[in-house]
Amino acid sequence: MKKKDYVEISLVVDNEANPGLMAEHGFAAWAAIGDDRLLFDTSQTAALAHNASQLGIDLSCADLLVLSHGHYDHTGGLPTFLESNEHATVCFGRGATQRRFSCHPDQPPRSIGMDDTVSSLIQNLASSRRKEITDWCYLYPHVGATGPVPRTTPFEDTGGPFFLDAGKRQVDLIDDDLSLWFETDAGLVILCGCSHAGVINTVQYVRDVSGVERVHGIIGGFHLLQASEERLRETIGFLDRCRPDFLIPCHCTGEQVVERLKSELGKDVVRKGFAGMKIQAGTLG
């Protein structure tokens, strides 16, 4: 009988970090799945290489790099990754390389998409090293990627004033937003970049396509910084009904939201993420 693969997820880059590691506005996570390795997002600068080295993570061992979506704070470290790794397949959602802007009413439009260098590197990769994810799929047995997540809840939005042009003519729905899931003995472990599709939409979709109802844990950015009271209330209620063993909010979740999650769901369940954190996610199957 084949030994089941054990899953350990390490937060490599986040807004906060353990001493000796670099903190930055961004996200990157390393998943060790039995003998396989994958990197999920790259954050935005040299923090990826520095923190990986300090954590004893060899980026050259990754078989896959999965980009949750095409924002600079999740893709900027890609050149560093490609310098270290000459074989991994880079996976991303359709539209990830397009130009994108944040257009707050009281601020000038700000470019937040991939740097042109990053976009060019992806487009110039050999076809064997480039995978556009247009639908849910399994990357390994019991390890899946959502692809585009259906937006079914009326109160979940992308989490900000996002547009595909500086003139605010075309709203950016961030359709390339994707998450990973791991089917463990204890239930689903879901790894999100920013949850631009919405935490509820993402969890429900993973449940639907995987056929697994039980949620063991959720890790990553929930992008609830600008969420309405209705959205926060509905999201917390949904998470409470899921009864996860752990929630690890990171990156773009929002400080006040993290404290509210702790208050309403319990400090034994909610643990704020930081670079250097390791999560023992269980065994697959």
Secondary structure in CASP SS format (residue, H / E / C, confidence):
PFRMAT SS
TARGET T0000
AUTHOR 0000-0000-0000
METHOD secondary structure of the structure
MODEL  1
M C 1.00
K C 1.00
K C 1.00
K C 1.00
D C 1.00
Y E 1.00
V E 1.00
E E 1.00
I E 1.00
S E 1.00
L E 1.00
V E 1.00
V E 1.00
D C 1.00
N C 1.00
E C 1.00
A E 1.00
N C 1.00
P C 1.00
G C 1.00
L C 1.00
M C 1.00
A C 1.00
E C 1.00
H C 1.00
G C 1.00
F C 1.00
A E 1.00
A E 1.00
W E 1.00
A E 1.00
A E 1.00
I E 1.00
G C 1.00
D C 1.00
D E 1.00
R E 1.00
L E 1.00
L E 1.00
F E 1.00
D C 1.00
T C 1.00
S C 1.00
Q C 1.00
T C 1.00
A C 1.00
A H 1.00
L H 1.00
A H 1.00
H H 1.00
N H 1.00
A H 1.00
S H 1.00
Q H 1.00
L C 1.00
G C 1.00
I C 1.00
D C 1.00
L H 1.00
S H 1.00
C H 1.00
A C 1.00
D C 1.00
L E 1.00
L E 1.00
V E 1.00
L C 1.00
S C 1.00
H C 1.00
G C 1.00
H E 1.00
Y H 1.00
D H 1.00
H H 1.00
T H 1.00
G C 1.00
G C 1.00
L H 1.00
P H 1.00
T H 1.00
F H 1.00
L H 1.00
E H 1.00
S H 1.00
N C 1.00
E C 1.00
H C 1.00
A C 1.00
T E 1.00
V E 1.00
C E 1.00
F E 1.00
G E 1.00
R C 1.00
G C 1.00
A C 1.00
T C 1.00
Q C 1.00
R C 1.00
R C 1.00
F E 1.00
S E 1.00
C C 1.00
H C 1.00
P C 1.00
D C 1.00
Q C 1.00
P C 1.00
P C 1.00
R E 1.00
S E 1.00
I C 1.00
G E 1.00
M C 1.00
D C 1.00
D H 1.00
T H 1.00
V H 1.00
S H 1.00
S H 1.00
L H 1.00
I H 1.00
Q H 1.00
N C 1.00
L C 1.00
A C 1.00
S H 1.00
S H 1.00
R H 1.00
R E 1.00
K E 1.00
E E 1.00
I E 1.00
T C 1.00
D C 1.00
W C 1.00
C E 1.00
Y E 1.00
L E 1.00
Y E 1.00
P C 1.00
H C 1.00
V E 1.00
G E 1.00
A E 1.00
T C 1.00
G C 1.00
P C 1.00
V C 1.00
P C 1.00
R C 1.00
T C 1.00
T C 1.00
P C 1.00
F C 1.00
E C 1.00
D C 1.00
T C 1.00
G C 1.00
G C 1.00
P C 1.00
F E 1.00
F E 1.00
L C 1.00
D C 1.00
A C 1.00
G C 1.00
K C 1.00
R C 1.00
Q C 1.00
V E 1.00
D C 1.00
L C 1.00
I C 1.00
D C 1.00
D C 1.00
D C 1.00
L C 1.00
S C 1.00
L E 1.00
W E 1.00
F E 1.00
E E 1.00
T E 1.00
D C 1.00
A C 1.00
G E 1.00
L E 1.00
V E 1.00
I E 1.00
L E 1.00
C E 1.00
G C 1.00
C C 1.00
S C 1.00
H C 1.00
A C 1.00
G C 1.00
V H 1.00
I H 1.00
N H 1.00
T H 1.00
V H 1.00
Q H 1.00
Y H 1.00
V H 1.00
R H 1.00
D H 1.00
V H 1.00
S H 1.00
G C 1.00
V C 1.00
E C 1.00
R C 1.00
V E 1.00
H E 1.00
G E 1.00
I E 1.00
I E 1.00
G E 1.00
G E 1.00
F C 1.00
H C 1.00
L C 1.00
L C 1.00
Q C 1.00
A C 1.00
S C 1.00
E H 1.00
E H 1.00
R H 1.00
L H 1.00
R H 1.00
E H 1.00
T H 1.00
I H 1.00
G H 1.00
F H 1.00
L H 1.00
D H 1.00
R H 1.00
C H 1.00
R C 1.00
P C 1.00
D C 1.00
F E 1.00
L E 1.00
I E 1.00
P E 1.00
C E 1.00
H C 1.00
C C 1.00
T C 1.00
G C 1.00
E H 1.00
Q H 1.00
V H 1.00
V H 1.00
E H 1.00
R H 1.00
L H 1.00
K H 1.00
S H 1.00
E H 1.00
L H 1.00
G C 1.00
K C 1.00
D C 1.00
V C 1.00
V E 1.00
R C 1.00
K C 1.00
G C 1.00
F C 1.00
A E 1.00
G C 1.00
M C 1.00
K E 1.00
I E 1.00
Q E 1.00
A E 1.00
G E 1.00
T E 1.00
L E 1.00
G C 1.00
END
